[in-house]
């Protein structure tokens, strides 16, 4: 957990003094494994996330996310901080530099990058997000593909070097963040990242953010993909009842405001529901008759 007192005390060790500048605004990255599994909660009020999935390849992913703070569990909106740090690390690597172990930035830089308000409320929200990320721990086998060893660490450690009045977070204070070891290693060594659309940060609904991340991870060059509604529910970091979740997904399909992807909900004769995502350009080509409309997902195995 970090501090924001006058001395800028920190849980970050003193032997990692790497300073990073703000990188171009068009640089936005996400982590493929974090997009595919329920690491982030829809709401800070969630107490715990437990998830297990076994793939046909034999690989098993297990995770348990818990919070030890009155601030609550880290949410999918709080994860913008993680995405920012990942984006900075990847941009440094793209420039031929060594991946930095810590990233330093100002609150204003982050708020502008993530399309957030730079009012006093925006700074308060950022501080609360840092508290939740630093006190939410994850135990997972996701990066241990050839062993059963688990990692148990908070998402990050941070410190704030206060300026100006020294009491509240200000636009030019310096925040230094160190991602947990397995997450940093997966970015720096395995490059488990994907570019995401800047419009993602304008999505205020946790459901829309969740759907976009799952679609971005899975659709790929096929231009479309499908999931059973229950499969999506298991992937979501929420404790709402399944019926409510399905209702919210249908709502999002009607609104059709996700960047890059069009969403539809299809119903089998048996009554089960599937969620299908289409690349928008591909869907428009289907409407013009230039591409063939895909078969139903249960007819093609996904």
N, C-alpha and C positions, 0 to 999 in steps of 0.2 A: 504494500500500500504506500502511496506517495504522500508528501506533505506540501503545503503551500505556506509555511511560516516564513518569517523574515529572513532566515538563514538559507532557505531553499533546501532543507534536509531531504534525503531521498533514500529509497531502498535500492537504488541503482548503485552498484559498486563503483569505486573511484577509478578503476583501471580501464575504463572504456570511454575515453573522452573523444568521441567522434561527432563533429558538427556537420550538419547537412543543410544546404540552402534549399529554398523552395524551388521545385521543378515546374516545368510548363503545365498550365492548367489542363491541357488535353490529355495528361497522363493520369489514367484511372485504372487500377488493377484490383482484382479479387483473387481469392485463393480457391482452387478447384475443389479441394476436400471440404473446405468450410461451406461452399455452395451446395454440396451434395448431401450434407448431413446436418441434423438439428443442433448445431453448436450455439446458436444465438436465440434468445427467447423473444417471443412476440411482445411480452410485457415484463417489466421489472418485478412484478408481483409474483411471478412463477418461482416456486421454491426449488425445483430440481428438474433436470431433463435426463432421462435414461433411455438409451437407444441401442439396439443391436440389429445388425443386418448381415446375413450370409449370402455371398454372391455365388453364382454358378461356377466361377473359377476356383472356388474353395476358400477365397479370402473372406475373413469375417471382420467387420468393423464394430467395435463397441465403444460407447462413450457415456460418461456421466458428468454432468455439469452442475455445480452447486455454488451457492453464494454464502458468504459469512458476514455480510454487511447489512446495516439498516438501510443502505441505499438501494438494496435489491440486486437482482441478477442482471448481468449485461444483456442488453437488448440488441436486436438487429439494427436499430438506429445508432446505438453506441458503437457498433462495429465500424462505422465510418472512420473512426480513429485508427483502427487496425488497417483498414483499406488504404488510408493515407500513408501510413508507415510502409506498408508493402509496396505501394506505388513509388515512394521515394527510393526504397532499396532497389527495386527493379530498374528505375531510371538511372541510378548510379551505375548499375551493372551494364546497362545498355551503352553507357558512355565509356565502358572499358575500365571502370574503377572497381575497387574491391567493395563487396557488399558491406555497408556500415553496420556495426553491431548496435549502435544507438542512433537515433534520429532526433534532431533539435529543430524546433519551429516555434513561431509565435501563434497565439490563439487566433489572431486576425487572419493569418495565412490559411490555417485549417478551415476556419469558418467560411471564407470566400471559396476555397477549393471545393467544399462540400455543399455549397449553395445554401448556407445557413445564415440566419440573421446575425449581424455584427452589433446588435444592441446589447445592453447589459444582460438581458435574459439569455442571449446566445452564449455568453461567457459562463453563466451559471450552469447551463445545460452541459457545456463541455466539461466543466469541473466534475459535475455529477457523473458523467459518462466515464471519466478517468477513474473515479472512485469505484464504480461498478466493475469496470474491466480489471482493476487491480485486486478486487476482492472476490471475483468469480473464478473458481478453479475448474479445470477440466482434466478428467482422467480418461485417456483414450488409447486405443491400439492403432489409430488411423495411420500413423506413419511407421508402424512396425509390421510391414507386410510379410516378413520372413520369420517373425518370432512372436511370442505372446507377451513381451514386455510392455508394460503400460507406463505412460507419463502422467504425472500429477503436478500441475503448475497453474498459477494464475495466468491470465492472458498476457499481462504486461506489468512492468514496473515503471514508475515515472517520478519525475521531480519537476518543480516549477521554481525558476529563479525570478523572484518578484522584483518589480520595478515600481516606479511612481509612488503610490501611497503605501505599498507594502501590506495592504490588508485584504484586498479583493483582486481577483484575476483581471488583468488589464490587457489591452490589445497588443502591447509590445513585450509582455513578459515572455520568458523563454521556457518552453516545455521540452524536456528530454525524455524520450521513451525507449525502453528496451523490451522487445517482444520476448515471449518465453522461448526456451531453447529449441523445442521441436518445431515450432512455427517458423522461427527465423531460419533454421536449417533447411526446412522444406522450401523456403523462398530462395535462399542464397545458394543452395547446392542442388536442389531438385527442380527448381523453377516451376513449381506447381501454381502458376498464375495464369489468369486470362484477362484480356482487356475488357472493360465494361463501358457502356454508354454513359456519357455525362448526365443524361436525363434521369438516370437511376436516382440521383440525389434529390430530384424534385418529387419523388414518390413519397408521400407522407404516410401511407397505409402500410402497416407491417405485412399484410397479406400481399400487397402488390410488390413489395420489396422481395419477399420470399419467393413469389412466383417468378419474378424476373431472374433471380439468381439461379433457381432450379432450371429454368428454360435456357439461360445462357450457358450453363454447364452441359446440358444434354442435347440441345437441338443440333448444333454443329452443321456440318455440310449436308446433312440429310434434309435440311430445311423444315423438318417437322418431327415431332416426337409425341408419345402418349403415355399417360400414367393412369392407373386405377385411382379413383378418388381416395380410397383407403391408403394407398401407397403414399400419396402426397401428404395425407394427414399424419402418417408416421414420420415423415421427413420434417414436419413443421414443429417449431419450438413453441407449442401452445398446449394449454390444458383445457381448452373449451371442448364441449361435447362435439362428437363427429357431425351430427346434424347441423349444428351451428356453423362449423367449419365449411361444410359442403355448401350451405346457403351463401356464405361470404364469397366462396369461389365462383358460384353462379353469378353473383352480383358483379364481380370483377369482369367476368366474361361479357356481361351486358354493357358495362362501361367502356371496355375495349380501349384503355388508355396506357397500356404498357409500351415503353420504347422497344422498337425492333420486332416485337412478337405480337401475334394475334392469338387470343385464347378462345377456345370453345369447349363446351361441356356436352358430351355425347352419352346417350343412354342405350344400354343393351336391352334386348328383348326380355332378358331375365330380370331387368330392373337395376342392375349395377351401373354405376356412372364411371366414365372415363374423362380425363382432362387432356385435351390435345393443344399443343402449341405449334404455331406456324411462323416461319419467317415472313414478315409482312410483304417483302418484295415477291417472294415465292407465291404467297396467297393471291396477290394481285395478278400474277401471271396465270394462275389457275382460273381466275375470274375472266380473264381475256381469252382463255382457251389455249394459251401457249404452253401450259404445264398440265399434267394429269392430276386431278384431285386424288389425294392418297386414299387408300382403302381404310376402313375402320380399324382402329388400333388392335382390337381383339382378332381381326382377320390376318394381321401381319406379325403378331407376336409382341407388340408393344403399343 
